[in-house]
Amino acid sequence: MSKIDDLDLKILSELSNDAAVSVPKLSKKININASVVYSRIKRLVRRGFIKKFTIVINDAMNSHSLDEMHHLISERIGRIEGIQKTETFIEMRKTMREILFPTTKSK
């Protein structure tokens, strides 16, 4: 297994909290040059420590029906430049982990 250092761990921690954070904002937050942060992220991806960048949708703001969700995904999200594909999963019940350890981060 490849080794990672404290800076890699700090970057991974920040990205796990907000995968959409920009490199300049992240570099400012952890007080490291943006070019170093960028190269570290690229290296973490290349070495397999980061499999993908993703989002978690707020359930309360999601659509109210399957037809509305289909329209939202195909007509709005799917047409955003850079989106190559989407996968949609419908959660029927909360998992025990989500019930026991809810993420209640306020920003």
N, C-alpha and C positions, 0 to 999 in steps of 0.2 A: 504494500500500500504506500502511496506517495505521502510524503510528509507535508504538513501545512504548519505555518507559524502563527503567532498571535495576531498579526495583521490580517492574514487570511481569515482567521476565526472572527475577527471584528467585522470584516466585510461581509462574511456569510451571515453573521448575526443581524447586521443592519438590513441586508437584502431579504432575510426571512421575515423581517418586520414590514418592509415595504419594497417589493421587487421593482416598483416603478420609479424609485428615487433616481434622479439624474446623477451622473458621475460627478459633476461639479458640486452639487448639493451634498452628496455623500462624502466627497473629499473634504469639504469644509467642515462637515459634522465630525469626522474622525481626525481632522487636522493632518491630512496626508495629501501630497501633490496629486492633482487629478490624473496626470499621465500614469502615475504609479498605480492608482486605484483602477484605472481602465485596464492596464496590462495585467494586474492581478486577477481581475474578474475574467478576462479572456483566458488566462492560464487556468483558473478554477473550472471554467467551462470545458476547456480542452482536455484537462485531466480527469473530468467526470465528476468532480465534486458538486457542480451545479448541472442538473439534468435539464431543467427548463425554468423559465420565468413564467409565473402565472398570477392570476388574481382570484380573490374570493368575492363573490357577489353578495351584496346585502340582501338577505331574503325579503325583508320588509319592502324593498324598493323593486323587487322583481315583479314580473307580469302576474296577472290575476287568472290567466287561463293558458292552456297549452297553445291555443291559436295565437294569443297575444305574444307568448314567448317565442313561437316560431317566427312571427313577423319581426319581432325585435332582433332576433339573432340573424335571420337571413337578409332582412332589408336594411338593417341599421349597422349592426356589429360586423357582419360579413362583408360589408362594402367599405369598411375603413381601410385606407391604403396601408399595406404591410401585413394585414391579416391574411394568412395563407390557408388556415383551416380552423374549424371550431369543433369542439366536442361538447355535448350537453348531457348532463346527468341529472336526473330528477331524484331528489332525496325524499324517500317516503317517511323515514323516521330519523331523528337525530341519533348519532352513535353514542354509546355510553361515555366515550371520552369527551365528546362535546358537552354532554350533560354534566359530567363531573368537573371538567376543566374548561369552562367557556372562556373564549377570548373576549375580554371586555376592555379593549384599549380605546381610550378616547383621545382624539387628536384635535 
